Amino acid sequence: MRDILKSHYKSVGKFTVVGVLNTVIDFSVFYLLHDVFDIYFIIAHVCGFTLALCNSFYFNATWTFNSLDKKRWHRQAVCFAIVSVVGMGLSTLTIYIANAFVWVYFAKALATIVSFLWNYAASFFIVFKKSGNMGSGP
């Protein structure tokens, strides 16, 4: 396990930077819609997540994994969107359940962690997978 983590430290670092930017976008949109415009928290969550998704694809494809296939980027984008929708489902379920027990922003943070773990693994192994590369690091 330690060797796997060592082989991924650069891409995990970049993924984290992109994730922080995505989180700022996501939380900002969530705050604006939920607290300023009083929109239902699930709708605000989905809107913030979707905007962050677009940012995430671009930066992860071109910088984190350096694996944007210019001829098949549409396939990558669709695959990334599917992975992200599953991540959104996991994070939405997390925020919905956690909100019953904790402050909505703690629930949102927990949902972000769940989404991060899923999205990195799926991005590396599915969306931006390099041929012949199964876990040896980007």
Backbone bond lengths (Angstrom), bond angles and torsions (degrees), N, CA, C in turn:
res aa  C-N    CA-C-N  psi(-1)  N-CA   C-N-CA  omega(-1)  CA-C   N-CA-C  phi
1 M - - - 1.464 - - 1.523 110.77 -
2 R 1.329 116.16 -40.74 1.461 120.46 -179.72 1.526 111.39 -62.04
3 D 1.339 116.60 -40.88 1.467 120.71 178.97 1.527 111.44 -64.37
4 I 1.307 115.90 -37.73 1.466 119.97 178.32 1.524 109.34 -64.02
5 L 1.336 116.89 -45.37 1.465 120.43 179.40 1.525 111.18 -63.34
6 K 1.341 117.79 -41.24 1.465 121.20 178.83 1.527 111.14 -62.27
7 S 1.327 116.67 -38.83 1.462 119.63 -177.51 1.527 112.47 -71.51
8 H 1.316 117.00 -14.75 1.458 120.61 -177.23 1.523 113.75 -109.34
9 Y 1.319 118.76 3.51 1.464 119.12 -170.76 1.525 113.48 -59.72
10 K 1.323 119.03 -38.51 1.470 119.86 179.87 1.526 111.49 -67.76
11 S 1.315 116.59 -47.59 1.466 117.94 -178.70 1.525 111.11 -69.88
12 V 1.336 117.79 -33.97 1.457 119.57 176.12 1.527 109.76 -65.56
13 G 1.345 116.63 -39.19 1.469 120.69 176.87 1.521 111.65 -61.02
14 K 1.316 116.85 -47.70 1.464 120.79 178.03 1.522 110.96 -64.59
15 F 1.333 116.14 -42.59 1.459 120.51 178.65 1.526 110.02 -60.62
16 T 1.324 116.34 -36.31 1.458 121.22 178.33 1.519 111.10 -66.88
17 V 1.328 117.78 -43.26 1.470 121.06 178.02 1.527 109.98 -60.79
18 V 1.325 116.40 -46.84 1.464 120.37 177.72 1.529 109.23 -62.54
19 G 1.319 116.14 -40.35 1.458 120.90 179.09 1.521 112.69 -62.98
20 V 1.340 116.69 -38.56 1.467 119.77 177.29 1.524 109.90 -63.84
21 L 1.333 116.86 -44.97 1.462 120.33 176.99 1.531 110.39 -60.82
22 N 1.330 116.73 -43.90 1.463 120.67 178.08 1.526 110.96 -61.90
23 T 1.324 116.46 -39.12 1.455 120.80 -179.98 1.522 110.86 -65.59
24 V 1.333 116.54 -40.07 1.469 119.94 176.90 1.532 109.64 -61.92
25 I 1.316 116.33 -44.88 1.462 120.44 178.13 1.525 109.94 -62.36
26 D 1.318 116.33 -49.65 1.463 122.36 -177.89 1.532 111.98 -60.06
27 F 1.335 116.44 -51.00 1.462 119.94 -178.92 1.533 111.64 -66.60
28 S 1.327 117.57 -35.65 1.466 120.15 179.17 1.520 111.42 -64.43
29 V 1.327 115.74 -46.29 1.461 119.87 178.02 1.529 109.75 -64.75
30 F 1.339 116.57 -42.82 1.469 120.69 177.86 1.529 110.87 -58.06
31 Y 1.331 116.76 -48.82 1.465 121.15 179.93 1.531 110.87 -60.15
32 L 1.324 115.49 -48.29 1.458 120.13 -178.34 1.532 111.33 -59.26
33 L 1.319 116.21 -48.56 1.459 119.58 -177.54 1.538 112.39 -72.51
34 H 1.336 116.90 -44.08 1.466 120.44 -175.54 1.519 112.60 -76.75
35 D 1.339 117.18 -50.60 1.464 120.15 -173.39 1.526 113.95 -87.80
36 V 1.311 117.75 -34.70 1.461 120.18 -177.77 1.535 111.00 -86.91
37 F 1.351 115.91 -46.32 1.462 119.76 -176.64 1.531 113.56 -100.42
38 D 1.328 117.52 1.12 1.470 123.87 175.17 1.531 112.61 56.50
39 I 1.322 115.62 41.07 1.462 121.10 177.33 1.530 108.19 -87.79
40 Y 1.309 117.28 142.84 1.464 124.08 -179.29 1.529 110.04 -48.60
41 F 1.335 116.48 136.14 1.460 121.20 -170.50 1.524 113.92 -60.87
42 I 1.318 119.72 -31.97 1.469 120.99 178.56 1.531 110.01 -68.48
43 I 1.317 117.63 -42.32 1.473 121.06 177.98 1.525 109.88 -64.67
44 A 1.323 117.56 -43.69 1.468 121.66 177.85 1.528 110.43 -61.29
45 H 1.323 116.23 -40.16 1.468 121.50 178.85 1.536 110.85 -62.41
46 V 1.312 117.39 -47.65 1.469 121.64 -178.40 1.536 110.35 -64.25
47 C 1.319 118.23 -40.40 1.473 121.49 179.09 1.528 111.05 -64.05
48 G 1.310 117.31 -47.19 1.461 120.97 178.89 1.517 111.56 -62.54
49 F 1.317 115.97 -43.00 1.458 121.44 179.99 1.527 110.96 -62.01
50 T 1.330 117.03 -42.46 1.461 121.51 -177.70 1.529 111.81 -64.96
51 L 1.316 117.34 -43.46 1.465 120.12 178.25 1.529 110.67 -64.53
52 A 1.311 116.58 -41.82 1.464 120.60 177.83 1.532 110.85 -65.05
53 L 1.319 117.53 -31.42 1.461 122.56 178.42 1.523 111.91 -59.34
54 C 1.308 117.22 -44.90 1.469 121.45 179.58 1.523 110.65 -61.50
55 N 1.317 116.38 -45.54 1.460 121.42 176.84 1.531 110.30 -60.99
56 S 1.312 116.08 -43.12 1.456 122.20 -177.54 1.527 112.11 -61.21
57 F 1.318 117.41 -46.15 1.464 119.64 -179.24 1.524 110.74 -59.16
58 Y 1.304 116.40 -49.02 1.457 119.75 -176.52 1.529 111.31 -58.96
59 F 1.323 117.11 -53.41 1.460 120.01 -175.12 1.529 113.15 -72.00
60 N 1.321 118.14 -34.70 1.464 119.01 178.01 1.524 111.50 -71.83
61 A 1.315 117.39 -36.50 1.460 120.77 179.33 1.522 111.90 -69.97
62 T 1.332 116.35 -39.57 1.468 119.30 -174.12 1.521 114.66 -94.38
63 W 1.333 118.17 -24.09 1.459 120.07 -174.15 1.528 112.86 -120.03
64 T 1.318 118.34 -55.62 1.467 121.24 -174.93 1.518 111.56 -61.73
65 F 1.316 116.54 -55.34 1.462 120.90 -176.16 1.526 112.38 -103.07
66 N 1.333 117.22 -7.71 1.462 122.71 179.52 1.529 110.08 42.44
67 S 1.301 115.15 52.45 1.451 119.96 -171.18 1.523 112.64 -138.72
68 L 1.325 116.86 33.67 1.456 119.31 177.01 1.520 108.21 -77.07
69 D 1.314 116.08 118.53 1.459 122.24 178.64 1.516 107.62 -88.88
70 K 1.318 116.48 103.68 1.464 120.79 -173.96 1.532 112.94 -61.58
71 K 1.330 117.18 -25.72 1.462 120.05 178.94 1.524 111.99 -85.64
72 R 1.347 116.37 -27.13 1.464 119.27 -176.41 1.531 111.76 -126.27
73 W 1.317 117.29 30.62 1.459 119.44 -177.25 1.519 111.98 -64.06
74 H 1.359 116.19 -26.87 1.470 119.33 177.95 1.528 110.47 -61.86
75 R 1.350 115.83 -42.73 1.463 120.54 178.35 1.523 110.06 -63.89
76 Q 1.324 116.21 -43.39 1.465 119.84 177.72 1.528 110.71 -61.38
77 A 1.324 116.69 -42.52 1.461 120.34 -178.60 1.522 111.23 -64.14
78 V 1.336 116.61 -41.64 1.465 120.26 178.66 1.525 109.92 -66.10
79 C 1.318 116.83 -44.92 1.464 121.11 178.65 1.537 110.18 -61.75
80 F 1.332 116.73 -44.03 1.463 121.35 177.94 1.524 110.75 -61.76
81 A 1.322 116.43 -41.05 1.466 120.35 178.71 1.528 110.89 -63.87
82 I 1.325 117.33 -40.78 1.467 120.62 178.39 1.524 110.44 -64.37
83 V 1.329 116.37 -47.23 1.468 120.68 176.96 1.526 109.72 -57.99
84 S 1.316 116.67 -43.26 1.461 121.09 -178.64 1.523 112.67 -68.92
85 V 1.332 116.72 -35.17 1.466 119.68 177.16 1.531 109.56 -65.80
86 V 1.327 116.95 -39.62 1.467 119.37 174.47 1.527 108.74 -62.19
87 G 1.338 116.81 -43.41 1.466 120.80 176.52 1.521 111.73 -60.84
88 M 1.328 116.18 -40.57 1.463 120.11 177.88 1.520 110.14 -64.82
89 G 1.323 116.64 -40.13 1.463 120.07 176.80 1.520 111.43 -61.37
90 L 1.327 116.12 -45.03 1.465 120.13 177.85 1.528 111.32 -62.84
91 S 1.338 116.11 -43.71 1.463 118.86 -178.68 1.530 111.48 -71.35
92 T 1.324 117.41 -34.56 1.466 120.56 177.90 1.527 110.31 -67.50
93 L 1.316 116.35 -42.82 1.459 119.95 175.70 1.531 110.56 -61.49
94 T 1.324 116.18 -41.66 1.469 120.67 178.85 1.523 111.18 -62.47
95 I 1.344 117.56 -48.60 1.471 119.52 -178.21 1.535 110.35 -65.97
96 Y 1.315 116.98 -36.29 1.461 120.45 180.00 1.528 111.05 -64.83
97 I 1.318 116.46 -47.35 1.471 120.41 -179.59 1.524 110.71 -69.62
98 A 1.333 117.00 -47.70 1.463 120.94 -176.53 1.523 112.29 -64.95
99 N 1.325 117.85 -32.76 1.464 121.41 -179.28 1.530 112.03 -61.98
100 A 1.311 117.15 -23.58 1.469 120.58 177.29 1.532 111.45 -70.78
101 F 1.339 116.18 -18.81 1.466 120.65 -174.39 1.524 114.31 -116.43
102 V 1.323 117.45 -26.59 1.467 121.14 -174.44 1.524 110.42 -135.51
103 W 1.339 115.71 169.41 1.459 124.20 176.59 1.527 109.61 -55.02
104 V 1.314 117.96 141.74 1.455 123.10 -174.12 1.533 112.33 -56.45
105 Y 1.316 118.59 -34.53 1.467 119.97 -179.30 1.528 111.99 -75.57
106 F 1.318 117.92 -28.99 1.463 119.44 172.57 1.524 109.00 -69.78
107 A 1.316 116.21 -41.05 1.466 121.04 176.57 1.526 110.48 -60.36
108 K 1.331 116.10 -40.74 1.473 121.54 178.59 1.530 110.35 -63.90
109 A 1.338 117.42 -41.84 1.464 121.34 178.37 1.525 110.89 -64.04
110 L 1.308 117.60 -42.67 1.458 121.71 177.47 1.530 110.61 -62.09
111 A 1.321 116.51 -41.44 1.462 121.26 177.62 1.532 110.82 -62.53
112 T 1.313 116.99 -35.33 1.465 121.96 178.78 1.528 110.71 -65.72
113 I 1.316 117.39 -40.86 1.469 121.63 178.77 1.530 110.58 -63.99
114 V 1.311 116.46 -45.86 1.463 121.06 178.99 1.529 109.66 -59.53
115 S 1.306 116.07 -46.21 1.460 121.69 -179.98 1.531 111.37 -62.78
116 F 1.333 117.34 -42.73 1.473 121.94 179.20 1.527 111.22 -57.19
117 L 1.311 116.64 -50.03 1.471 120.79 -177.24 1.527 111.32 -61.60
118 W 1.321 116.76 -47.00 1.457 120.74 178.53 1.531 111.09 -62.36
119 N 1.330 117.01 -49.11 1.465 121.00 -173.82 1.523 112.95 -65.21
120 Y 1.341 118.64 -37.52 1.467 119.13 178.21 1.525 110.17 -64.98
121 A 1.314 116.17 -51.40 1.463 119.85 -177.56 1.525 110.89 -59.24
122 A 1.310 117.53 -47.05 1.464 120.65 -178.40 1.525 111.56 -68.57
123 S 1.333 117.99 -36.69 1.466 120.60 178.01 1.520 110.80 -64.25
124 F 1.320 116.70 -44.53 1.469 120.44 -177.99 1.527 111.51 -68.67
125 F 1.328 116.75 -47.66 1.459 120.11 -172.99 1.524 114.67 -85.95
126 I 1.334 117.78 -19.76 1.463 119.39 -174.74 1.535 112.17 -119.18
127 V 1.326 117.14 -61.47 1.466 120.88 -169.17 1.522 112.63 -72.16
128 F 1.328 116.89 -52.50 1.460 120.87 -174.37 1.524 112.18 -108.42
129 K 1.310 116.57 25.92 1.464 123.21 -179.49 1.522 109.68 -61.93
130 K 1.314 114.38 129.53 1.461 119.60 175.44 1.516 108.17 -90.03
131 S 1.307 117.95 144.45 1.458 122.19 -177.03 1.515 111.04 -54.68
132 G 1.320 115.64 131.88 1.457 120.84 177.63 1.514 114.26 73.47
133 N 1.315 117.91 11.89 1.462 120.89 -176.27 1.521 109.49 -113.90
134 M 1.315 115.66 98.27 1.464 120.09 178.99 1.525 109.85 -117.45
135 G 1.319 116.48 82.18 1.442 120.26 173.59 1.505 115.58 89.04
136 S 1.326 118.65 4.78 1.453 119.53 -178.96 1.515 112.55 -87.81
137 G 1.311 116.93 3.42 1.472 120.85 179.81 1.501 111.02 97.50
138 P 1.323 115.87 152.24 1.470 119.99 -178.55 1.504 112.24 -71.40
